[in-house]
Every structure is written in C-alpha cells, then in structure tokens.
Amino acid sequence: MAGFFSVRVAPGLRVSASSRGLRAHVGPREARLHVGGGGTGVSTGAGPFTYYHSLGGGGGSRRGRSRARPDARPAAPSGTVVRPTAKAARVRLLAEEVALIENLHRQRFDPAVPRSAPVPVLPDREELRADLEREHLRGTWFWQLSRRAAARRRAADEADRRLAELAAKAQTAHRAEQARLDEQWRALVRNEPQAVLTEVAASFEDNAAPAAPVGVDGAELSIVVLVPGLDAVPDHTPGVTAAGNPSLRKASATWRWDLYQQLVAGHALVSVREAFAVAPGIARVTVVVLRDEGPDVYGRPRAEPVLATRIDRAALDGVRWQDVSAWEVVEQLGRDTLLETRGRADEVMPLDLAEQPDLRALVESVDLEDLD
C-alpha cells in the first residue's frame, strides 16, 4: 500500500503520510507544530488536554470531530462591565476542567467514506491566450495589421493546443490518483494491517491523550492510550453557596479517584470511537490504557497499565452518550474488562498482567517515546 507510513525521524520530529498527503510534526506535546497535508497548525498539551489551533494554508481540519464544551455563560447586559473576582474565575476554570473530563467520551466522529481525487484545475484560456499573444506580437509594429492579426491567430491556436495537452495529462493523472485512493479504501475495508494502522495513527495525531494502534488481527484492532496521573484531576471542587456565590472546597480522595476513573474510561472510549470511525472494517477494539508514571532514574519514560477492555462496534449502536458516564459504558459494554481499585477511596491501581500474556505482550511492544 503506497502512501501509508509514519516515521519518527528524530526526538521531537515525526513525518507521517496518509491519503491527505505528507505531514510533519515538530516539537514536544507542550508546543507542537503540524505542517503539510491537512493544513498548518499548532497544538499545546498539558495534563489530560490538548488544544489545536489552525494557522490556515491547508485543506481543512481533521474529519468531523465535535468536542463537547460546557454551556456558554449568559452575556452581561449591554454597557455592563463584568469584573469577576479571582475566586470566581478559578471556580469557573475548575468547572470547565471537570466538564471536559466528564464529556471526553461524548466526542463524535464522522465515519470514513471512499475518497474522491480532487478535480484538476486547468489554466484560464483567456489568460493563457493573452500571455501567448503578447509573445507573438513582440517585434511587430502597430501599423503591421496583417502580421498582428496572424500573430493573434497563432496565439489562439497555441492556447487551444496547450489546453488540450494539459487536459489530457490532467485526466490521466486524475484517473491514476483515483485508482490509488480506491485501492487504499479497499485495503482499509479488507483490514489490511498496514492500511488500518497508518490510517488510525493519522487520526490519533492530535488526541488529548496520546494514543497509537499496535496490531490488527482479522477484524480486531489493538490500541494503547497514555493518560496522565491523578494530578490531572482538580484537587478542589467548584460549587455555589446558598446565597449564589461561587465556592471552592477541598476535594475528597473518593471524589478525585472517581473522576480519575471517568478520565481513564473517557480517553479509552474516545479512542475506540475514533478508531471505529476511520477503520470501517474493524469490528472490535482491544484498548489498554497506560498511566504515565514519569521518568525513571535514567530519564526514560515509565507507564503502568490501569485499564484493559474489548469493545465491539455493534455494542455501541444506540448508546445514549449524553445520559451515561464513560465508566458506565465500559463497565456494561466492555468484554474481559480489567480495572483494579484499592482502599476506601477506590484508588486506581496498576494491573497485574502476570496471567494475561497477550495483554502483557501488547504493553511490552509499545515504545513510550513514540507516545509523547
């Protein structure tokens, strides 16, 4: 399958290619520049969130993503100057952080469809004729009417001839490109590993939590997702007093670990939903969520598995996403789900995969440096 690849050229530099063309990704997750097919943009990431901003100059944004956002605040009356206090601003930011975590799994993705090669654009005939006419008229005087008329006829004939040649070449190139896109689509539908892995990897490029496909077995895809630790969850809870004033309370350990469990399940589900959207032949996704444990004493990245589950495409049909939490979906629809909690606060613990050789092998195959 020509045109599908993703190469880590050097630390902080990756080059990928898909049907949208070549694309370079430069810099760390905290400040990354994306250039090439799909447009130019920058992304910044901190904690569980990544923000992408398009700089223009490309062919559009990633396919049909719709990210959930908290409801907008009502506008102040005209002429009113609103000066929120520092506490009110912090309460609002905390509420937005909580809403982002709770809504992770509600993002929607348009399903992939066969692609059409762009229609070739030919030069404007009149502009081409005018350029050629200026060339043919060079060296003639305004009183040489017959020579000038003959020059104009030659320019018009040459313009028509060049346009016909360009149209023939463009048609040939268009047919070849369409044949290439059609073969890519057939490979994707047939679940050819290279096609599926590259297309899914391209779709994961700007995810809030780094994710990567690691294997295709028939109609089953295996992916890994890297999430931050508990520090990504607020340590205070936003609220409102009985008098209607914003309030902040220190969050309990139980509340924080419950929200962290939603974060883990949310990132797992959004990655699964995106994989199903871009790989139409995949019927099941096995997802392992790794928790970033920070660098070891040598400066190498460490991560521990905290969630593993298998989700069938058909099981997601009809889910009332706006009414259920991420963990409810995983708990009720996931197969062979593994999640370990401990203590009164239900702390999410690393999984013991000693008796799970397949999952252990999957985790060990992951290059954590590629999940930055």
Stockholm file with secondary structure:
# STOCKHOLM 1.0

chainA/1-372         MAGFFSVRVAPGLRVSASSRGLRAHVGPREARLHVGGGGTGVSTGAGPFTYYHSLGGGGGSRRGRSRARPDARPAAPSGTVVRPTAKAARVRLLAEEVALIENLHRQRFDPAVPRSAPVPVLPDREELRADLEREHLRGTWFWQLSRRAAARRRAADEADRRLAELAAKAQTAHRAEQARLDEQWRALVRNEPQAVLTEVAASFEDNAAPAAPVGVDGAELSIVVLVPGLDAVPDHTPGVTAAGNPSLRKASATWRWDLYQQLVAGHALVSVREAFAVAPGIARVTVVVLRDEGPDVYGRPRAEPVLATRIDRAALDGVRWQDVSAWEVVEQLGRDTLLETRGRADEVMPLDLAEQPDLRALVESVDLEDLD
#=GR chainA/1-372 SS CTTCEEEEEETTEEEEEETTEEEEEESCTTSEEEEETTCEEEEEEETTEEEEEEEECSSCCSTTCBCCCCCCCCCCCTTCCCCCCHHHHHHHHHHHHHHHHHTGGGCBCCCCCCCCCCCCCCCCHHHHHHHHHHHHHTTCCTTCHHHHHHHHHHHHHHHHHHHHHHHHHHHHHHHHHHHHHHHHHHHHHTTCHHHHHHHHHHHTTTCSSCEEEEEEETTEEEEEEEECCGGGSCSEEEEECTTSCEEEEECCHHHHHHHHHHHHHHHHHHHHHHHHHHCTTCCEEEEEEEEEEEECTTSCEEEEEEEEEEEETGGGTTCCTTTSCHHHHHHHHCEEEECEEETTTTEEECCCCTTCHHHHHHHHTCCGGGGC
#=GC SS_cons         CTTCEEEEEETTEEEEEETTEEEEEESCTTSEEEEETTCEEEEEEETTEEEEEEEECSSCCSTTCBCCCCCCCCCCCTTCCCCCCHHHHHHHHHHHHHHHHHTGGGCBCCCCCCCCCCCCCCCCHHHHHHHHHHHHHTTCCTTCHHHHHHHHHHHHHHHHHHHHHHHHHHHHHHHHHHHHHHHHHHHHHTTCHHHHHHHHHHHTTTCSSCEEEEEEETTEEEEEEEECCGGGSCSEEEEECTTSCEEEEECCHHHHHHHHHHHHHHHHHHHHHHHHHHCTTCCEEEEEEEEEEEECTTSCEEEEEEEEEEEETGGGTTCCTTTSCHHHHHHHHCEEEECEEETTTTEEECCCCTTCHHHHHHHHTCCGGGGC
//
